[in-house]
Amino acid sequence: MKVDLEMMDLFEELEETVKNASTNPFSHKCSIDKQYVLQLLADIRSLIPEEVTQAVWVNKERHKIINKAKQEAEEIIEQANKEASRIEEECNNNMELIKKNSEEALKAYVESSEPVTKADERAKEILEKAESVAKEIRLGAIEYAEDVLTSVEYNLKGILEEVERDRRELNPKK
């Protein structure tokens, strides 16, 4: 309490010094005893309780810590965003591999399933039968063509013989 009263007295004395300072002519400025005012301020400062000085120091340190924490938080957030992007990209790549592998596995499973195996066997049987029938048709067509050509040849020989006979009749001298 005594410190508070002494400090208040010093503030009042400082105030009186400033109020009573003489003003310079043609100016709003005043002249005061610099050494005297500095001594008053030093006395006031010496009366300030240690707790106030510590509080000012703590407040400054608090601001430093808060600013450092904000900066670290921003760095952590930036790093987390980069890591999240990397993980997302890795996840997308893995999903593509899983999808591809799933499709291949499904295809292999379907191809190895009994209905597909039976369908493949049936398709092979049908293909073999179709090839056999096509071969028979080809051979039959060739045989038919030979028969037709033989018949045409026979007919042509007959016509040629008839033409030769008719020619001899027209020209008996030969």
ChimeraX attribute file (.defattr): number of C-alpha atoms within 10 A of each C-alpha:
attribute: neighborCount
match mode: 1-to-1
recipient: residues
	/A:1	6
	/A:2	8
	/A:3	13
	/A:4	13
	/A:5	10
	/A:6	14
	/A:7	20
	/A:8	13
	/A:9	13
	/A:10	17
	/A:11	16
	/A:12	12
	/A:13	14
	/A:14	19
	/A:15	12
	/A:16	11
	/A:17	15
	/A:18	15
	/A:19	12
	/A:20	12
	/A:21	13
	/A:22	13
	/A:23	13
	/A:24	10
	/A:25	8
	/A:26	6
	/A:27	7
	/A:28	8
	/A:29	11
	/A:30	13
	/A:31	11
	/A:32	15
	/A:33	10
	/A:34	9
	/A:35	9
	/A:36	12
	/A:37	16
	/A:38	12
	/A:39	12
	/A:40	17
	/A:41	16
	/A:42	11
	/A:43	15
	/A:44	19
	/A:45	12
	/A:46	12
	/A:47	15
	/A:48	13
	/A:49	11
	/A:50	10
	/A:51	10
	/A:52	10
	/A:53	12
	/A:54	11
	/A:55	11
	/A:56	12
	/A:57	11
	/A:58	13
	/A:59	12
	/A:60	12
	/A:61	12
	/A:62	12
	/A:63	11
	/A:64	12
	/A:65	12
	/A:66	12
	/A:67	12
	/A:68	12
	/A:69	12
	/A:70	12
	/A:71	12
	/A:72	12
	/A:73	12
	/A:74	12
	/A:75	12
	/A:76	12
	/A:77	12
	/A:78	12
	/A:79	12
	/A:80	12
	/A:81	12
	/A:82	12
	/A:83	12
	/A:84	12
	/A:85	12
	/A:86	12
	/A:87	12
	/A:88	12
	/A:89	12
	/A:90	12
	/A:91	12
	/A:92	12
	/A:93	12
	/A:94	12
	/A:95	12
	/A:96	12
	/A:97	12
	/A:98	12
	/A:99	12
	/A:100	12
	/A:101	12
	/A:102	12
	/A:103	12
	/A:104	12
	/A:105	12
	/A:106	12
	/A:107	12
	/A:108	11
	/A:109	12
	/A:110	13
	/A:111	13
	/A:112	12
	/A:113	11
	/A:114	11
	/A:115	11
	/A:116	13
	/A:117	13
	/A:118	12
	/A:119	11
	/A:120	13
	/A:121	12
	/A:122	12
	/A:123	12
	/A:124	12
	/A:125	12
	/A:126	12
	/A:127	12
	/A:128	12
	/A:129	12
	/A:130	12
	/A:131	12
	/A:132	12
	/A:133	12
	/A:134	12
	/A:135	12
	/A:136	12
	/A:137	12
	/A:138	12
	/A:139	12
	/A:140	12
	/A:141	12
	/A:142	12
	/A:143	12
	/A:144	12
	/A:145	12
	/A:146	12
	/A:147	12
	/A:148	12
	/A:149	12
	/A:150	12
	/A:151	12
	/A:152	12
	/A:153	12
	/A:154	12
	/A:155	12
	/A:156	12
	/A:157	12
	/A:158	12
	/A:159	12
	/A:160	12
	/A:161	12
	/A:162	12
	/A:163	12
	/A:164	12
	/A:165	12
	/A:166	12
	/A:167	12
	/A:168	12
	/A:169	11
	/A:170	10
	/A:171	9
	/A:172	8
	/A:173	6
	/A:174	7
